[in-house]
Amino acid sequence: MIEVSLRIRPAAPQDQQQIANLMFFESHVHRHLDWRAPLDWLGSHFYWVVENNARVLAALACPINPANIAWVRLFTHSNKLTAEDAWTALWQVAKMEIEQQGGATVALIAMHQWLNDLLVKNSFNHAQDILMLEWKSSKIPDRIKPNGLVVRNMQKNDLPKVAELDASAFLPLWQNPLDALEKALPQAASATVVENGQGLVGYQISTPNPFGAHLARLAVSPDAHRLGIGSLIVNDLIRRLKRKGVSRLTVNTQSDNYASIALYEKMGFFMTGEKFPVYCYSIPGSH
């Protein structure tokens, strides 16, 4: 049971070190895979801690970004609390405050069995799975002819148009708002855009890792499907990475995004067998 002396309050910037200690030293930690670290959200709405005698024992962050979507960016707790007690205390506050602010869909990718069990017990809906794919080869693929398309490095002043394209290409749950893209670009191992005579029609952002690179985002304008733009982007990316000595590229996609899966498999990616469930919980607004 939750101790009477425990207090739940909004997280504040001065909690940074204590939350960091929970993230790095405790065994139960969920961090959303994103270009923005959980501590970067301190000061945002919908970020709370459980405190006892000035000691932070648990934290939950689910800021709403983009509109009406609240990914759980962080959930962690001390071994002084059970996962169930920490979640119950924080989730009750989260539901109430999100409802008061107009509601949102709360989403989470469960990468740990303990978290999966917790979400099922709290009536989260299993919406889909995230599948992992990998490309690994020592051979540079033949260049795909661009057919009037231009592939170039992404620039900072491209980002507003990139954000517009992203919003048109994905459902709200998976959209990357402008502020996320502004964080992503400086961290990229490769970031490119594709243009035709009318403007920007596709883009990709890939991040480095110790084993190679990860294709973190690929989007094609809905008005430009079936023109080979996705294949062109992936082929160009692989060639760029190979020139840097990178021969392993990973990507993930939703289990129900059949067009995306078909594209990657056509380009030589294979399923790794890893998959992670996506859970959602819809909180209606109170007015």
Secondary structure by P-SEA (a helix, b strand, c coil): cccccbbbbcccccaaaaaaaaaccccbbbbcccccccccccccccbbbbbccccccbbbbbccccccccccccccccccccaaaaaaaaaaaaaaaaaaacbbbbbbbcccaaaaaaaaaacccccbbbbbbbccccccccccccccbbbbbbcccaaaaaaaaaaacccccccccaaaaaaccccccccbbbbcccccccbbbbbbccccccccbbbbbccccccaaaaaaaaaaaaaaaaacccbbbbbbbccaaaaaaaaaaaccccccbbbbbbbbbbbbcc
